[in-house]
Amino acid sequence: MEPAEIIDLIRICRRRHIAVQSAHTDVNIRAVKKLVSVTQYVIENDLYSSQRY
């Protein structure tokens, strides 16, 4: 395998890795936003303290 071919393979792998990282980051951001909105809803509606045990 020529050095240029190896370099091309490395570039392809890096692009795929970056794409996967980006997808994971998007999922994490959505999860955090959902958690924040649920927490905000609970606080605004005082749901936690009104529960009876």
C-alpha positions in Angstrom: 0.0 0.0 0.0 1.3 3.4 -1.0 1.7 6.1 1.7 -0.8 8.3 -0.2 -3.4 5.4 0.0 -2.8 5.1 3.8 -3.2 8.9 4.2 -6.5 8.7 2.3 -7.8 5.9 4.5 -6.9 7.8 7.6 -8.8 10.9 6.3 -11.9 8.7 5.5 -11.8 7.2 9.0 -11.4 10.6 10.6 -14.4 12.0 8.7 -16.6 9.1 9.8 -15.4 9.4 13.4 -16.2 13.1 13.4 -19.7 12.4 11.9 -20.4 9.8 14.7 -19.2 12.2 17.4 -21.4 14.9 16.0 -24.4 12.6 16.0 -23.7 11.6 19.6 -23.4 15.2 20.6 -26.7 16.0 19.0 -28.4 13.2 20.9 -26.8 14.3 24.2 -27.9 17.9 23.6 -31.5 16.8 23.0 -31.4 14.7 26.1 -30.1 17.6 28.3 -32.7 19.9 26.8 -35.5 17.4 27.6 -34.1 17.0 31.2 -34.1 20.7 31.7 -37.6 21.2 30.4 -39.0 18.4 32.6 -37.1 19.8 35.6 -38.5 23.2 34.8 -42.0 21.9 34.5 -41.7 20.1 37.9 -40.4 23.2 39.6 -43.0 25.5 38.0 -45.9 23.2 38.9 -44.4 22.4 42.4 -45.1 18.7 41.7 -42.3 17.3 43.9 -43.5 18.8 47.2 -47.2 18.1 46.6 -46.7 14.3 46.3 -48.1 12.3 49.2 -46.3 9.3 50.6 
